[in-house]
Amino acid sequence: MCGVRHARCGADGGEGDDEEEEDEEEEEEDEEERAAKAQQAAAQQAIEDATQTNLVNLRRTIYLTIMSSMDFEEVGGAALLASLAAQT
């Protein structure tokens, strides 16, 4: 019977536990590495605005400014005011 126990548990009967703990630690490290890689990949993905919302809003503002103005001087003044408001 001693031979069977020796084959199952190792020479001192406790080595099997150490190996199991090492395996569990390696698995935990692997999981942590995978999670870190997934976070890094998600952070590297940049969201690109394909709708060009800013450009559409600018064009709308310019169009509405032109259409609501009586003459070219008023358009110029309104455009300057709009650019000053956008800068601040």
Order of alpha helices (4+ residues) and beta strands (2+ residues): alpha-alpha-alpha-alpha
